[in-house]
């Protein structure tokens, strides 16, 4: 029997949702501020490596609430995978989309390439997920790990994969004379790695240069302004390389992030923005670039256990629980909260 929700129930539900959204916006503000510190940036990178398909906001929310998280899912999604959330565990709140069937203006369903009707995101809502460390049950099948390479060697296939990715983007890759360790030239669309490095180091340099290729191409609509701080550009490329290296099982140094605060401040002055705006824009650019590369590298097929679990997670996060508030109102709440945070950050210069 379907429960009928009264107006009082709906009002209470709306108030509870609004309160949760406010709390989550405060957590996001805290997470963004923490990015300014070197350890905060590294903490975000460690979360981003596990959740590269998640939005930046959700990566920050997970980082603030459960910094050691590696794999999250909703309560029922974990049950479907054979695991059970332990009694007393506190969930991780993230922002989940509210969707509806996509149609044209005349009401005709919009279908995807598989013939199923697409769903459009019309709002956001708080959703609760749990990390695998908060559950008990059988181990989940994992993609094979590359493991840590021997000293001086890169993981098998890493150089070729990065080379192929750069080539696909229209850049040649060569080893030769180079003043810096590596150089990306957007005029002749070439990447040069200095000759004489051991294989592992040469590959990490290539990962850094591929970061430039994917994020800093002047012909790309997402390219920062010409006066963008060179230090921040290097932080972005090094962050990309750190995440790519970690995915391949290659150790990376975090020394490059030591001057993050100073470079952020410099970039903010040059672009007449706040440091918060600079940091979040950089983090979003890195997140998108890494997600595209990792999809190229090894997106699991539809039969892989991790793909099945991902579908269960997506289902649990995109299906609303009645009663639902009007989507337009949810969007206004979220926009107002974001505006409130921006105003609190101070005027731009």
N, C-alpha and C positions, 0 to 999 in steps of 0.2 A: 504494500500500500504506500502510495506516494504521500509524503508529508506536505501539508499546506502551510506555508510560512506566512505569519501575520505581519502587519505593518510594523509592529513593535519589534518582532524578530529581525526584520530586514534593517530597521534603524539601528538596532544593537550590532548586527553583523557589520554594517557599514562603518559604525564608529570604531569597532575593533580593528577593522581593516585599515582605516585611516591612521589609527594609533600605531599599528605595526609599520606602515609605510613611513611614518615620521621617524620612528626609531631606526629604521633601516637607512634613511637618508642621513641621520646623524652618524651611523656607523660608516657610511660611505665617505662622509666628510673627514672622519678620523682616518680612514684608510688612505685617502688622497694626501692628507697632511703627512702621514707616515712615509709616503713615497719619497719625500724630500731627503730623508736620511739614507745613507748608504745601506744600512742593514734593512731598512724598510723596502728599498728597491730590490734588494736580493731576495727578501722574503716574498715579495710579489712575484718575482721570476720563478721561485720554487713552486708557487701555486700555479702560475701560468703554464708551467711545463706539463702539469697533469690535466689542466682544464683549458687547453688552447681553443676549444670550440665554444667556450662560454664567453659571454659578454665581459667587457672590462669591469662593469659594475659588479657582476656576480663573482668575478675573480677576486675583487677587493673585499666583497662581503664574506667570502669563504676565508680569505686571508685573515681578516679581523677576528672572525669567530672560531675558526679551527685551522690554525696555520699548518698543522701536520697532515691535513686531509690529502688523500690521493685519489679517491674514487667515491663519488656521491650518487645517491639515488633516493627516490621517495620510499616511504614505508612499504607500500604495496609492491613497488618495483623490486625491492630487496626480497620480499616474500616470493615473488614470481621467479626469482633467480635461485631460490632454495635457501636463502639466508634470512635471519630474523634479527630485527633491531632489539638490543638488550633493554630490559625494563629500566626505567630511570634515566636513559640517555637523553641529553638535550639536543634538539634538532638544530640544523643550520638553516637560517632563513635566507632565501634568495628571491630575486624578482623573476616571476614566471610570466610568460605571455598569456593573454586571454585571446582566443582565436574564434573565428566564425567562418563558415563555408564561404569561399570566394565566389563572387558572381559579377557579371557585367552589369551595366546600368539597367538593362532590360530584364535582369534576373536570371540570365543564362549561366549555368555553372561553369566555372573556369577549371579545366582539367590539367593535370600534370602529364608528363611524358608516359606515365604508366596508366593513364586513363582514369585516375582517381581525382576527385574534386580537391582543389587546393584550399588551404585555409589561410585567411588573412589575420595578422595580428592587429587587434583593435584596442588593446590596453595592457596593463600589467597588474599583477596581484602578488601578495606575499605567498611563497610556497616553502614548505619545510622538507629538507633532505637530511640524510644521515651519511656519514663517512663509513667506509667499509670497516674501519677499526671499531665502530660502534655496533657491529653486528656479529653474530655467530652463525656458523654453517659451513658447508663444503667450500673448498677453494674454487675460485672462478678461473676458467681458462684464460690465459694471458697470451698476448703476442710474444713471440720469442725475443729474448733480450740479447743485445749484442755483447754485453759484458764489458768489462774494462780492458782496453787494449794493452798490449805489451809496450814497454817504454820505446819511444821512437817510431811506433807504428800507429797508423790510423785504423779504425775498424774497417773490415773488408767491405768494399763497395761504397764507402762514404765519399771519397774523392770523385769517383765516377758519377755518383748520384748528384752531387752538387754541380759538377761540370755539366751534366745533362740539363739541370734546372736552369743554369745560366745560359746555356746554348738555346734552350727553348724560349728564353726571354730575349734572344737576339744578340747575345754577347759572346765574343770569342774568349777563350781562357788559355793563357800561355804561361810558361815558366821562363823567366829571363832576367835581364838587368832591370833593376827598379830601385829608386832611392829609398822609398819606404818599404815596409815588409810586403805590402800589397798595394795595388793602385787600380781604381776603376775609372776609365775614361769614357764619359758619355758621348763625346764627340765622335769617336770612331767605334764606340760600343765594344770596348775590350776590357778584359780583366787580366792584370799581370801579377804573378806571384814571384817574389824575388828568388832567384836560384840559390841553392846551397842549404836550404832548410831540410831537416829530417821530415819524413812523411807526415807524422802526426801534426807537427807545427805548421807545415805547409797547408794541411787540410783545414786547420782552424783559421788560418789566414784567409783561405778561400771562403769559408763560411762567413767571415766578417765582410768580405767583399760582395758576396751574394746578398748580404743584408743591404748594402748600398744599392745594389742593382734593383732590389725589390721595393725599396722605400724611398730612394733619393733621386730617381730619374727625373730630370727637369721636364720631360714630356708627360710625366704622370700627373694626374689631377691632384694627387695627394702630396705632391712635392712641397716641402716647406718653402717659405719665402727665401729669396736670394740672400738676405742679410741674416738668415737663421744661424744661430751660434754653432760654429764648427764643433765645439765640444759636445753639444747635444746630439749632433749628427753621428759623432763617433760613439756616444753612449748607445744610441739606437742600434747601430750596426753591431756593436759588441754585445748588446743584450740579445739581439737576434742570434748571433753566433753562440752565445752561452746556452740558449735554449736548444738550438740545433745540435750542438756538441753533446749536451746532456741526453738528448733523445737517442743519439748514436752510442752513448756510453763513454764519451771522451771527456776527461776532466778539463775544466776551464777555470781561469783565474777571475776573481771579482775585483781586482785592483783598479780596473778602469772606471769603476763607479765611485771612487773615493772623492772625486771633485764634482759629484752630481749637483749638489746644492749651489755651488758657485756658478756652474754652467747654466743651470736653470734660471738663476737670477739674471745672468747676462742675457740669455735668450729672451727673457721676459721684457727687459728694458729695450732690446732691439726691436721687438715686435709689438711693443706697447700693450702687453698682456700681463696677467698675473702669473706668478710661478705655478699656481695650481692649474691654470689653463694650459701652460706649456707641458707640464708633467702628464696630465691626462691625455693630451693630444699625442704625445710621444708614446705613452703606454698603449694607446689604442692602435697607433700605427704599427708598433711592434707586434701586438697581439694578432692583428689581421695578417701581417706578413708571415708570421710563423705558422698560423693556421693554414694558409695557402700552401706553404712549403710542405708541411707534414701531411696534408691531404695528398699532395703529389707523391710524397715518399711512400706512404703505406696506409692509405685509407683501407680499413678492413672490409672484406667483401660481405655481402648480405648474410652469408652462412656462418660468419665468424661469431663466436659467443659474445664478444664485446659489442658487436654491432646489434645483436639481439637485445642485450641489456640497454644499449643506448636508446633503442626504440622504445623500450619499456619506460625509461627515464623520461623521454620526450613526451610519451603519452601521459604519464602521471603529472607532468608539469604544465601541459597545455590543455587539459580538460578541467573545466571549472567545477567547483562544488556548489550546489545551490544553497542558499539563494545568491544570485550574482547581482552586483550593482551595474547600472548602465555603463557601457564601455566608455562613452564620452566623458562621464564624470570621473572615472578612474584615471583617464588620461589627463584631465585638468588637475586632479590632485597631484599626480606625479610631476607635471610640469610646474605647478606652483611650488612644490617642495624643492625642485631643482633651482628655480628662480630665487627662492629664499636663501639657499646655500650660496648661490653666486653673489647675491647682494651682501651677504655676511662676509664674503672674502675681501670686500673692499673695492673701490673703483679701479678701473684700469688706468694705465699711464701711457 
